[in-house]
Amino acid sequence: MSIADVADREAVVREVKRIEDQFGAIDIVVNNAGIQRRAPFVDFPAEDVDAIMRANVYGPFFVAQAAAKGMTARSRGSIINVCSVQSELGRPSIVPYTASKGAMKMMTKAMAAELGPSGVRVNGLAPGYFRTDLNEALTANAVFSDWLTKRTPLGRWGEVDELIGAAIFLASDASSFVTGQMLYVDGGITSAL
């Protein structure tokens, strides 16, 4: 197994080629790499903004671009960009993250428009608040957790396993006529005030 920095275009191209040479055609890509940093907007360090954009926007762009070359040549494929409820909603202290996930949403739509005629589907999977390492500071914050569970119609945090069915749907032929869409798996938080 090899690991590459998704924000390093040359490394991504090299790894996609290596994977296809070793295992065969790539039919499904899940762009799930991402980072989060928190700080007040007026004090957000420029190097953190750059790191977020490189990991959350440039990385998925380069991975999808490299994989799409083979997908379009074969006239098939599914690209799933892991977005976020922050593709739709803003929150204090994470302005660059919300900007990156908004960019992912629009990149998904534009890629779907461009790659659709070649038989490649591109969709976004947008998790709400899930118990992950990325959200550890929030899950440990009793005030935030209480606010979140009251704000979420299903009244709880999501569990990572609850994303599996949505990802399988978007990767499979069950979604053969679905492209350019955002599938929110968020307990209803984007649907309620």
C-alpha positions as CSV (number, residue, x, y, z in Angstrom):
1,M,0.0,0.0,0.0
2,S,1.2,3.5,-0.8
3,I,0.1,6.8,0.6
4,A,0.1,10.1,-1.3
5,D,-0.7,13.7,-0.4
6,V,-4.0,14.3,-2.3
7,A,-3.0,18.0,-2.7
8,D,0.2,17.0,-4.7
9,R,-1.1,16.6,-8.2
10,E,1.9,14.7,-9.5
11,A,1.7,12.2,-6.6
12,V,-2.0,11.7,-7.3
13,V,-1.5,11.1,-11.0
14,R,1.3,8.6,-10.2
15,E,-0.8,6.7,-7.6
16,V,-3.9,6.5,-9.9
17,K,-1.7,5.0,-12.6
18,R,-0.1,2.6,-10.1
19,I,-3.5,1.5,-8.8
20,E,-4.9,0.9,-12.3
21,D,-1.7,-0.9,-13.4
22,Q,-1.8,-3.1,-10.3
23,F,-5.6,-3.7,-9.8
24,G,-7.3,-2.6,-13.0
25,A,-9.7,0.1,-13.9
26,I,-11.0,2.5,-11.2
27,D,-14.8,2.6,-11.4
28,I,-15.5,4.3,-8.1
29,V,-13.8,7.2,-6.4
30,V,-14.7,8.4,-2.9
31,N,-13.1,11.7,-2.2
32,N,-13.0,11.6,1.6
33,A,-9.8,13.3,2.5
34,G,-10.3,16.5,4.5
35,I,-9.1,18.5,7.4
36,Q,-10.7,21.0,9.8
37,R,-9.1,23.9,11.8
38,R,-11.0,26.2,14.1
39,A,-10.3,29.9,14.9
40,P,-12.1,33.2,15.0
41,F,-12.5,34.5,11.5
42,V,-10.6,37.8,12.2
43,D,-7.6,35.8,13.5
44,F,-7.7,32.8,11.2
45,P,-4.0,32.0,10.3
46,A,-3.3,32.2,6.5
47,E,-1.4,28.9,6.6
48,D,-4.4,27.1,8.1
49,V,-6.7,28.6,5.4
50,D,-4.2,27.3,2.8
51,A,-4.0,23.8,4.3
52,I,-7.8,23.5,4.4
53,M,-8.2,24.5,0.8
54,R,-5.4,22.3,-0.4
55,A,-6.8,19.2,1.4
56,N,-10.5,19.9,1.0
57,V,-10.7,21.4,-2.5
58,Y,-7.5,20.9,-4.5
59,G,-7.0,17.3,-3.3
60,P,-10.5,16.1,-4.4
61,F,-10.1,18.0,-7.6
62,F,-6.8,16.3,-8.5
63,V,-8.0,12.8,-7.5
64,A,-11.2,13.2,-9.5
65,Q,-9.3,14.6,-12.5
66,A,-6.8,11.8,-12.5
67,A,-9.4,9.1,-12.2
68,A,-11.8,10.7,-14.6
69,K,-9.4,10.3,-17.5
70,G,-9.8,6.5,-17.4
71,M,-13.5,6.7,-16.5
72,T,-14.4,8.9,-19.5
73,A,-12.4,6.7,-21.8
74,R,-14.4,3.7,-20.6
75,S,-17.7,5.6,-20.5
76,R,-18.4,4.6,-16.9
77,G,-17.7,5.5,-13.3
78,S,-18.9,7.1,-10.2
79,I,-17.2,9.9,-8.2
80,I,-18.5,10.6,-4.8
81,N,-17.3,13.8,-3.2
82,V,-17.7,13.9,0.6
83,C,-19.1,17.3,1.3
84,S,-20.8,18.4,4.5
85,V,-23.8,20.1,5.9
86,Q,-21.4,23.0,5.9
87,S,-21.9,23.0,2.1
88,E,-25.2,24.6,3.0
89,L,-24.8,26.0,6.5
90,G,-22.4,28.4,8.1
91,R,-21.0,28.3,11.7
92,P,-18.7,30.5,13.7
93,S,-15.0,29.6,13.9
94,I,-14.9,27.4,10.7
95,V,-15.2,29.9,7.9
96,P,-12.5,28.4,5.6
97,Y,-13.9,24.9,6.2
98,T,-17.4,26.0,5.1
99,A,-15.9,27.8,2.1
100,S,-14.1,24.6,1.2
101,K,-17.2,22.4,1.5
102,G,-19.3,25.0,-0.5
103,A,-16.6,24.7,-3.2
104,M,-16.9,20.9,-3.1
105,K,-20.7,21.2,-3.6
106,M,-20.3,23.4,-6.7
107,M,-17.3,21.4,-8.0
108,T,-19.6,18.3,-7.8
109,K,-22.3,20.0,-9.8
110,A,-19.9,21.3,-12.5
111,M,-18.1,17.9,-12.8
112,A,-21.4,16.2,-13.2
113,A,-22.4,18.6,-16.0
114,E,-19.0,18.1,-17.8
115,L,-18.5,14.3,-17.2
116,G,-22.1,13.2,-17.6
117,P,-22.1,13.0,-21.4
118,S,-19.1,10.5,-21.0
119,G,-21.2,8.2,-18.7
120,V,-19.5,9.3,-15.5
121,R,-21.7,10.2,-12.5
122,V,-20.6,12.7,-9.9
123,N,-22.5,13.2,-6.6
124,G,-21.9,14.6,-3.2
125,L,-22.4,12.8,0.1
126,A,-23.0,15.4,2.8
127,P,-22.7,14.2,6.4
128,G,-24.2,16.1,9.2
129,Y,-22.6,15.9,12.6
130,F,-21.0,12.5,13.2
131,R,-18.9,11.2,15.9
132,T,-15.4,11.2,14.3
133,D,-11.9,12.3,15.2
134,L,-12.6,15.5,13.2
135,N,-15.5,16.4,15.6
136,E,-13.8,15.2,18.8
137,A,-13.7,18.8,20.2
138,L,-17.4,19.2,19.5
139,T,-18.6,15.8,20.9
140,A,-16.7,16.6,24.1
141,N,-18.4,20.0,24.4
142,A,-21.5,19.3,26.5
143,V,-23.1,22.7,25.6
144,F,-22.5,22.2,21.9
145,S,-23.7,18.6,21.9
146,D,-26.9,19.6,23.8
147,W,-27.5,22.4,21.3
148,L,-26.9,20.0,18.3
149,T,-29.1,17.2,19.5
150,K,-32.0,19.7,20.2
151,R,-31.4,21.3,16.7
152,T,-31.4,18.0,14.9
153,P,-34.8,16.5,14.2
154,L,-33.6,12.9,14.9
155,G,-32.2,14.3,18.2
156,R,-28.7,12.8,18.2
157,W,-25.2,12.6,16.6
158,G,-24.8,10.4,13.6
159,E,-22.7,7.3,13.7
160,V,-20.2,6.6,10.9
161,D,-21.8,3.3,9.9
162,E,-24.9,5.3,8.9
163,L,-23.0,6.7,5.9
164,I,-22.4,3.3,4.4
165,G,-25.8,2.8,2.7
166,A,-25.7,6.2,1.1
167,A,-22.2,5.7,-0.2
168,I,-23.2,2.3,-1.6
169,F,-26.2,3.8,-3.3
170,L,-24.2,6.5,-5.0
171,A,-21.5,4.1,-6.1
172,S,-23.9,1.4,-7.4
173,D,-26.1,1.1,-10.4
174,A,-29.1,1.8,-8.1
175,S,-28.2,5.5,-8.7
176,S,-27.6,5.0,-12.5
177,F,-29.7,8.1,-13.3
178,V,-28.4,10.3,-10.4
179,T,-25.7,12.8,-11.0
180,G,-24.9,16.3,-9.7
181,Q,-26.8,15.7,-6.5
182,M,-26.1,16.2,-2.9
183,L,-27.3,13.5,-0.5
184,Y,-27.5,14.9,3.0
185,V,-27.2,12.3,5.7
186,D,-27.7,14.7,8.5
187,G,-30.5,13.6,10.8
188,G,-32.6,16.4,9.2
189,I,-30.5,19.4,10.4
190,T,-30.6,21.0,7.0
191,S,-34.4,20.7,6.8
192,A,-35.4,22.4,10.0
193,L,-34.9,25.7,11.7
